[in-house]
């Protein structure tokens, strides 16, 4: 499994674990919901990186970079996973929440 494929899997699993999120239509309420959910999502993402044997800091930096600059983000997938395409396209609806969660999480400290 390619590294970006693994990153996408972690994002999908984290959102599934967080559960269905009904975002309100009012903009200020969307920000409130995201502010409440982001810390929990950050904790889930951290735990999943550990479970998948992925270093958190590179995951955090890569995901933030690729989601922030989607025009440059193309994920190569194995033949069994399907066609290449934009990174984290399946969770595009949650990109703002993912970014907020990762920005709130500090990078790992080097030992």
C-alpha positions as CSV (number, residue, x, y, z in Angstrom):
1,X,0.0,0.0,0.0
2,X,1.4,3.4,-1.0
3,X,1.9,5.9,1.8
4,X,-0.7,8.4,0.5
5,X,-3.1,5.5,0.2
6,X,-2.5,4.7,3.8
7,X,-3.0,8.4,4.7
8,X,-6.3,8.4,2.9
9,X,-7.4,5.2,4.7
10,X,-6.6,6.8,8.1
11,X,-8.6,9.9,7.2
12,X,-11.6,7.8,6.1
13,X,-11.4,5.6,9.2
14,X,-11.2,8.6,11.5
15,X,-14.3,10.2,9.9
16,X,-16.2,6.9,10.1
17,X,-15.2,6.6,13.8
18,X,-16.2,10.2,14.5
19,X,-19.6,9.3,13.1
20,X,-22.1,11.1,10.9
21,X,-21.9,14.8,11.2
22,X,-24.8,17.0,10.2
23,X,-23.4,20.4,9.4
24,X,-25.8,23.3,9.9
25,X,-26.5,25.5,6.9
26,X,-25.7,28.7,8.8
27,X,-22.0,29.6,8.4
28,X,-21.3,30.7,12.0
29,X,-22.9,27.5,13.3
30,X,-20.7,25.4,11.0
31,X,-17.6,26.9,12.6
32,X,-19.0,26.2,16.1
33,X,-19.7,22.5,15.2
34,X,-16.2,22.2,13.7
35,X,-14.6,23.8,16.8
36,X,-16.3,21.2,18.9
37,X,-15.5,18.2,16.7
38,X,-11.9,19.1,15.8
39,X,-10.2,18.0,19.1
40,X,-11.9,14.6,19.0
41,X,-11.0,14.1,15.4
42,X,-7.4,15.1,16.1
43,X,-7.2,12.5,18.9
44,X,-8.7,9.8,16.6
45,X,-6.2,10.7,13.8
46,X,-3.3,10.5,16.2
47,X,-4.4,7.1,17.5
48,X,-5.0,5.8,14.0
49,X,-1.5,6.8,12.9
50,X,0.0,4.9,15.8
51,X,-2.2,1.8,14.9
52,X,-1.2,2.0,11.3
53,X,2.5,2.4,12.1
54,X,2.7,5.8,10.5
55,X,4.7,8.7,12.1
56,X,2.2,11.4,13.1
57,X,4.3,14.6,12.3
58,X,4.9,13.7,8.6
59,X,1.3,12.6,8.3
60,X,0.1,15.9,9.8
61,X,2.4,18.0,7.6
62,X,1.7,16.1,4.4
63,X,-2.1,16.0,4.8
64,X,-2.2,19.7,5.7
65,X,-0.1,20.5,2.7
66,X,-2.0,18.3,0.2
67,X,-5.4,19.4,1.3
68,X,-4.4,23.1,1.3
69,X,-3.0,22.8,-2.2
70,X,-5.4,20.4,-3.9
71,X,-4.3,21.3,-7.5
72,X,-0.9,19.7,-6.8
73,X,-2.2,16.7,-4.8
74,X,-2.5,13.5,-6.8
75,X,-2.5,10.2,-5.0
76,X,-1.1,7.2,-6.8
77,X,-3.1,4.1,-6.0
78,X,-2.3,0.5,-6.4
79,X,-3.9,-1.4,-9.3
80,X,-6.4,-3.0,-6.9
81,X,-7.5,0.3,-5.4
82,X,-8.5,2.0,-8.6
83,X,-7.5,5.0,-10.6
84,X,-5.1,7.7,-9.5
85,X,-6.8,10.9,-8.4
86,X,-6.9,13.9,-6.1
87,X,-5.7,13.2,-2.6
88,X,-8.5,12.6,-0.1
89,X,-11.1,13.3,-2.7
90,X,-13.5,10.9,-0.9
91,X,-13.5,13.1,2.2
92,X,-13.5,16.4,0.5
93,X,-16.7,17.5,2.4
94,X,-14.6,17.2,5.6
95,X,-11.5,19.0,4.5
96,X,-12.0,22.1,6.6
97,X,-12.7,19.9,9.7
98,X,-9.6,17.8,9.0
99,X,-7.4,20.8,8.6
100,X,-8.7,22.3,11.8
101,X,-8.2,19.1,13.7
102,X,-4.6,18.7,12.4
103,X,-3.7,22.3,13.0
104,X,-4.9,22.0,16.6
105,X,-2.7,18.9,17.2
106,X,0.9,19.7,18.0
107,X,3.6,17.8,16.0
108,X,5.4,15.0,17.8
109,X,8.5,16.2,19.7
110,X,11.7,14.6,18.5
111,X,13.5,12.4,21.1
